[in-house]
Amino acid sequence: MDYIGLDIGGTSIKAGLVDQTGQILESQKAPTIIDDLNGFLSNLSELIRNFQKSFKVAAVGIGVPGLRNSKTHVVETSPNIPCLVRVNLEDLVADQVHLPVISENDANAGAYAEFVCGAGAGTRQMVYLTLGTGLGSGLILDGKLFTGASGYAGEFGHTVIDPNGRLCGCGNRGCLETIVSGTGIVRTAAEKGMQGLLTAEIVYEAAVHGDRTAQEVFKETATFLGMACANLIDLLNLEMIVIGGGVMAAGEMLLAPARDAAARHAFRSSFRDCRIVQSKLWPDAGVIGAAMLARDL
């Protein structure tokens, strides 16, 4: 039996037909319509029906970039998709495709994928961080996805590290993701005097080619990432922190100094228990995790 996993992004919806072991058998994409719920649902349902034409599908999982209430299953808000406010996406999609449907925060879905069949397989205490435009996170505690009292746990990117710091998209100031993210890298680079149209990839390429300012940007970003990991390690006594997302294309340029910073700031005994590793499933962790959540309904 196969499952469909959908990973909703601000610009596109990634869909995958996934088998019981977490292998993607076929993939599709569609644009995300962010301001019209009917149009959004139409694209989502069409992706599912395309798979149903050729495959026997048992259930559907949807990763949503927003706050999903675990009691009501309602998506309370999705900052980058304005039409998803107090919407029960599960019921709406199930009515269209006549399959069991489960939704979950997209970072939680990614965490579940890494836990079930990725870098964190075999662990029981794991955190998944995804570094992209922002910083998402998902928690696996005692071998289960931890979502808190109402489903909103794991918003680690919005822990405040400087109350007078940069303005965050959430409306607060000094959130961790204003520094440790693709957006944060660009802002740090601009503050340090780098000129022109900047992206995290451009800053990375400059660092690889010896630009000292770009290298300083990555060192600073990695230091904050390492301190954040140390906080997680001391708080939760983790076995593993798995880091994915587009920014992790930088690989060891970010990971190595982050590990060093974590080692400096965490309790030594706790740090010894925890490995900080790169995702095995990115960029498909969200799709796979959503499908595995559907499998385990």
N, C-alpha and C positions, 0 to 999 in steps of 0.2 A: 504494500500500500504506500502511496506517495502523498506528499503534503505540499501546500503552497505557502511560501513565505514572501511577505511584502515588506519592503523597507521604504518608508515614505520620507523623502527629502524635500527641501524647500523648492527645488526646481524639477526633480524627477522622482518617479516611483520605480524602484527596482523590484522585480518579481522573479521568483525562482521556483521550479518544481524540484522538490528535495525528497530523497529517499529516506528510509528509516535510520540510516547511519549518518545522515547529515551531508551526503554528497549531492551537489547540484546537478540535475540531469538536463535542465533546459532553463534558459534565462530570457526575460523580456524587459522592456522599459516603456514607460509612458510619461508624458509631462504631468507635473503636479499643478492642478488648477487650485489656486490658493484662496480665491475670493468668492467662489460660487460652489456651495455644497453639492448641488445636483450634478454639476459638471465634474467635481472631484469624485463623487461616487460613481458616476458613469465610467470614468477612466479606470477606476479601481476594479469595478465589476467586469469590465471588458477584458482586463488582463486575466482575471480568474477564469472567465468563460473560454478564453483562448486555450488555456490548458485543459479545461474540461472536455473540449472537443476531441482530444486525442488521448487523454489519460484518465484513469480512475483515481479521483482525488478524495482523500478521507476527511480533510479539514484544512482550514486556512488560518494562518497567523499573520498579524499585522503589527509592525513596529512603528510607533508614532512618536514624533519629536514633540513631546508635551507631557502634561500631567494627566495620568489616567487613574481614576478612582477605583481602587481594587474592590470596594464594596458595591458600588453601583455600576461599574464598568463604563462609566461615562468619561470621555475625554473632556476635562474641565477647560483646558486652554492649550493652544499650540502657538507659541509666539510668532513663528514664521508662516503659519497657515491660518489666517484669520477666520476662515469659514468653520474651523473646528473649535467651536466654543460650546461646551455643554452638549456634546453629541455622543450618543451611544453608537459608535461606529460598528460594533459587533452585530447589533440587531439590524441596523440598516443594510449592511453588506449581506448578512445571512438571508434576509428577505429577498435579496436580488439573486443570489447564487444557490440557495437551498443547500448549504453546507454548514457544519459547525464552524464558528469563527471565534477566535480569541485575539484581543489586542493587548499591547504592552508598550511601555516606554521603549524607544528605540535603543537606548544605551543598555537597558535591562535585557533586551533581546540579544544584543551583542555579547553581554556578559554570559548569558545562558548558553550561547553557542560555544564560546571558548571553554566553558565549564563542561559541557556535554561531550564535545568532540574536537576541541582545539587545544591551545597551549595549556589550559588549566584542567584538562581531563585527569581525573584521579585525585584532585585536591578537594578540600571541604571548606577552606577559608580563602577566598580569592576576591580581588577587586579588579574590575575591567575599567580602564580609562580610555576614552577615545578623543584624540586631539584633532580637531578640524577647525571649522570656523569658530566654534566654542569648545568647551571641555565637558564631555558627558561622562557619566560613570554608572556602573552597576555593581551590586554587591552580592556575592555568594557567601552565606554564613551557615555553618553547620550543614553544608551540602545542599542548601536550598537558596533559591533566589529570594533575597530579602527586600521587601518593598515598604516596610513600615506600617503604621497604623491605618493609613488610608491609601497607600500605593505611591506615595510621593518621595520615598526615601531615595538616597543616592545622588542628590543634586550637589555633588562635591564641588563642581565648578563655580557654584555660587556661595561658597564659604568665603567670608570677607577676610582678606589679609592686610588691607590698608583702608581704613574708613575715609581717608581723604584721597584715595587713589582714583584711578580712571573710572569714568562712567561706564557701567555695564549695560548691555541690552535689556537686562531684567529691571533696570531703573535704579539699581543700587550702585554704590561706589566701591571700588577696590576688591571686586570679586576675583578669585583665583584665575578664572578664565580670561580676564582682561590682560593677563600676562602669559599664561600657559595655554596658548591656542595659536592658530594661524593668524587670527586678527591681532592677538597680542604681540606676536613676532613682528608684524608689520608696524605696529605702533611703537615698539621698542626701537626698531630700525630707524624710523623717522625721527624719533627723539634723539637718537645718536648721530643724526646728520646725514643718513643715506638719502640720496635724491632720486627723483623720477618715480615712475609707476612701480610700486612695490607690491610683491606678493610673497608669501612664505617661501615658495619655490625659488623665486628670484634671489631672495636673501640667502637661501641655502646654496644655490649655485655660486653666488659670490663668495660665500665662506669656503666652499670646496676649492675655489680658484685663488684662495689666499687673501681675500679681503679681510683685513683685521677687524674692521668695524662689524662686518657681518659675523665673523667668528665670535666677537664679544656678545653680539645679540644672542647667538645660540648658547653661549656659555651662561649668560644671565637667565635665559629661559630654562635651561637645564637645571640650574641651581634652584629655581623656584619649584620646578617639577620634582626634584629630589627632596626638597623640604616637604612638599605636599605628600610624597610617598612616605617619608619618615613619620608624618602625622598619622597616616593611615596604619602604618606598621605598629606604632606605639599604641594606637587606639584599639586595634582589632587583632593584633598578633597574627598576621596573615601568613599563609604559606606562599602566596604568589600575587604579584601585581602584573597584569597583562595590559600592555599599552598598544593601542591601534589608532587608526585614523590617518588622514592624509598627511599630517605633519610628520608622522613616523616614517615617511619616505627618507627622512634624514638619518634614520637608523642609529648607528653607534655615535654619530656626532652629537645626538641628543641623549641617547641612553647611557653612554659611558659616564659623562659628567653628572648625569642625574643619579646614577647608582652611587657615585662618589659622595654626592651631597647627602643622599639618604643615609649612607653609612656614617657620615659625620654627625647627623642630627638625630638618628633613631637610637634607642637603646641597643647596645651591641648584641645582647642576647636575642632580642626580638628581630634585629636585622639578619642575624644568622639563620633564622627560621624562614626567611622570605626571599624568594627570587623575583627579580624585576626583569620581565622578558617582553619581547615584541610579539604582537598578535600573530597567530598562525593562519587566521581565517580572513583578515582584512584583505580586500574591501567587501567581502561577502558575509561577514559575521552577522549583520543585521538580518539579512534574508534567511540565513541558516538558523539563527536563533529563533526567529518568528515561526519558522516551520517546525522546529523542535518543540516549541511551546504548544503548537497545534497537535503535534504527535502525542504529547504528554498531557493533553486535556483530561 
